Amino acid sequence: MSLSPHILIVDDDRDIREMLAAYLTHAGCRVFQAADAAQARQLLVVQAISLVLLDVMLPGEDGISLAEFIRSTSAIPVILVTARTEESDRILGLNAGGDDYVTKPFSPAELHARIRAVLRRTGDNKLIRGGEASAYGFGSWVLRTGRRELVDAEAVVTPLPKSEYNLLHALVTHPHQVLTRDQLLTLSEGPDAVLFDRSIDNKISRLRRKLEGPQGSPELIRTLWGSGYIFACDVCVL
């Protein structure tokens, strides 16, 4: 099963963000929103993204600087959205790493068409993180990415096999989202992986045994029968 495009809208105008979010959600996209570059940077680390819609005029760090950061740390495509219409502004944006440049006012339908065109050129719905965090904290646990290990509240370290680490990484970077077995396979092993019966279920069971706490502690990985799994815990980037 292919994943829907994950679109990050970065714009300080709430009305524009919500209008675009509603339109793209109706078109089948999964949409994330950020009001400034700082929020966008946080989302890009913890959330896999297919494409960024980026307003050039942002409070604080501007969109050109953020586009340069995204381009230097990932292959996430960027469409710059701005009221500036001068040729020099378009050249500046494209040189900063923009894959397309759209001026306001614009039609949501045309913008969606441009999104589809950019995704076709750059790898369709491929999900990419905009930089790797050194660790993720959730509940009483820390997942260290460099060493692929779990650390509990008592500082006891549990190394993880690559397959279990990749699966847990997929879960912690998509908290509170229902993920099917096919989606988890794609996120943890790549689009060419082959799903064997119960292979994901078996890995989930092994992770649960390592993560389960005292009796009565909250369940971190929940099964939604007929749908898949959900990581039911808030995650912070460390």
C-alpha positions in Angstrom: 0.0 0.0 0.0 1.5 3.4 -1.0 1.6 6.1 1.5 -0.2 9.4 1.0 2.1 12.4 0.3 3.1 14.1 3.6 3.0 17.8 2.9 4.5 20.4 5.4 3.0 23.9 5.0 5.2 26.6 6.5 3.4 30.0 6.5 2.8 32.5 9.2 -0.7 33.3 7.8 -3.0 31.0 9.6 -5.9 31.5 7.1 -3.6 30.4 4.2 -2.3 27.4 6.1 -5.7 26.2 7.1 -7.2 26.8 3.6 -4.4 24.8 2.0 -4.5 22.1 4.6 -8.2 21.6 4.1 -7.8 21.5 0.3 -4.8 19.1 0.3 -6.3 16.8 3.0 -9.5 16.5 0.8 -7.1 15.7 -2.1 -5.7 12.7 -0.2 -2.6 14.3 1.4 -1.5 14.1 5.0 -0.8 17.7 6.0 1.4 19.2 8.7 1.6 22.9 9.6 4.2 25.3 10.9 3.9 29.0 11.5 7.6 29.7 11.4 11.0 28.2 10.6 11.6 27.0 14.2 8.4 24.9 14.2 9.3 23.6 10.7 12.8 22.5 11.8 11.3 20.5 14.7 8.7 18.8 12.5 11.3 18.0 9.9 13.4 16.0 12.4 10.5 14.0 14.0 8.2 13.6 11.0 8.9 12.1 7.6 7.9 14.5 4.9 7.3 14.2 1.1 7.4 17.9 0.2 7.5 21.3 1.9 5.3 24.3 0.8 7.4 27.2 2.1 6.5 30.9 2.4 9.5 33.1 1.8 8.4 35.9 4.1 8.5 34.4 7.6 8.9 36.0 11.0 12.4 35.4 12.3 14.4 33.1 10.0 13.1 33.6 6.5 12.1 31.0 4.0 15.2 31.3 1.9 17.4 30.4 4.9 15.1 27.5 5.8 15.1 26.2 2.2 18.9 26.3 2.2 18.8 24.2 5.5 16.4 21.7 4.0 18.5 21.3 0.9 21.7 20.9 2.9 20.3 18.2 5.2 17.9 16.2 3.0 16.5 15.5 -0.4 13.0 16.8 0.5 11.6 18.8 -2.4 10.5 22.4 -1.6 8.0 24.7 -3.4 8.5 28.3 -2.4 5.3 30.4 -2.1 5.6 34.1 -2.0 4.0 37.5 -2.9 7.3 38.6 -4.5 7.1 38.5 -8.2 10.5 40.0 -9.3 12.7 37.7 -11.4 15.6 38.3 -9.0 13.5 36.9 -6.1 12.6 33.8 -8.2 16.2 33.2 -9.0 17.2 33.6 -5.4 14.6 31.1 -4.3 15.5 28.6 -6.9 19.2 29.0 -6.2 18.5 28.4 -2.5 17.1 24.9 -3.4 13.5 25.5 -4.3 12.1 22.9 -6.8 9.4 25.3 -7.9 8.3 28.9 -7.2 4.6 30.0 -6.9 3.5 33.6 -6.4 0.5 34.8 -4.4 -2.4 34.9 -5.1 -2.6 31.4 -6.4 -5.2 28.7 -7.1 -5.1 25.7 -4.7 -5.9 23.5 -7.7 -2.9 24.8 -9.6 -0.7 24.5 -6.5 -1.8 20.9 -6.0 -0.9 20.2 -9.7 2.5 21.7 -9.1 2.9 19.5 -6.0 2.1 16.4 -8.1 4.5 17.4 -10.8 7.4 18.0 -8.4 6.7 14.7 -6.6 6.8 12.9 -10.0 10.2 14.4 -10.7 11.7 13.8 -7.3 10.5 10.4 -6.4 6.7 10.5 -6.1 5.5 10.0 -2.4 8.9 9.1 -0.9 9.0 10.1 2.7 12.2 11.8 4.0 13.3 13.2 7.3 14.9 16.5 7.3 17.9 15.6 9.5 18.4 12.9 12.1 17.8 13.6 15.8 20.4 12.2 18.2 17.7 10.7 20.3 14.0 10.5 20.9 12.4 10.6 24.3 9.0 8.9 25.0 7.5 7.7 28.3 10.4 6.6 30.5 12.6 5.7 27.5 15.2 7.2 25.2 15.9 5.9 21.8 19.5 6.7 20.8 19.8 6.9 17.0 23.5 6.8 16.5 24.0 3.6 18.6 20.7 2.1 17.9 19.9 1.5 21.5 17.2 2.0 24.1 17.9 3.6 27.5 15.4 3.2 30.4 14.8 5.5 33.3 17.6 3.7 35.3 20.1 4.3 32.5 20.1 0.7 31.6 21.1 0.3 27.9 19.4 -2.2 25.6 21.0 -2.6 22.1 18.5 -3.2 19.3 19.0 -5.4 16.2 18.8 -3.3 13.0 15.3 -4.5 12.1 13.8 -3.8 15.5 15.5 -0.4 15.6 14.2 0.6 12.2 10.7 -0.4 13.2 10.8 1.5 16.5 12.2 4.5 14.7 9.3 4.4 12.2 6.9 4.3 15.2 8.5 7.1 17.2 8.7 9.4 14.2 5.0 8.9 13.5 3.4 9.1 17.0 -0.4 8.9 17.3 -0.8 7.8 13.7 -2.4 4.6 12.5 0.1 2.7 10.4 -0.7 -0.4 8.5 1.7 -3.3 8.3 2.5 -2.4 4.7 3.3 1.2 5.7 5.4 0.1 8.6 7.3 -2.2 6.3 7.9 0.7 3.8 9.0 3.1 6.6 11.3 0.6 8.3 12.8 -1.4 5.4 12.2 0.6 2.2 9.7 0.4 -0.6 11.1 -2.8 -2.1 10.8 -4.9 1.0 8.5 -7.9 0.8 6.0 -8.4 3.6 5.9 -12.0 5.0 3.0 -13.1 7.0 3.2 -11.8 10.6 6.8 -10.5 10.1 5.8 -7.0 11.4 3.7 -8.6 14.1 6.6 -10.6 15.4 8.9 -7.6 15.5 6.2 -5.6 17.3 5.9 -8.4 19.9 9.7 -8.3 20.5 9.6 -4.6 20.9 6.7 -4.8 23.3 8.6 -7.2 25.5 11.5 -4.8 25.7 9.3 -1.8 26.4 6.8 -3.2 28.8 7.0 -1.7 32.2 5.4 -2.5 35.6 1.9 -3.9 35.5 -0.6 -1.2 34.8 1.9 1.0 32.8 0.4 2.5 29.7 0.7 0.5 26.5 3.1 2.3 24.1 2.3 0.3 20.9 -1.4 -0.4 20.4 -3.0 -2.8 18.0 -5.9 -1.6 16.0 -7.5 -4.7 14.8 -8.1 -4.6 11.0 -6.1 -1.4 10.7 -2.5 -1.8 12.0 -0.6 -0.2 14.9 -0.4 3.1 16.6 2.4 4.5 18.8 0.3 6.0 21.6 2.8 8.2 23.3 4.1 11.7 22.9 7.6 11.9 21.5 10.2 14.7 22.0 13.4 15.3 20.1 16.5 15.3 22.3 
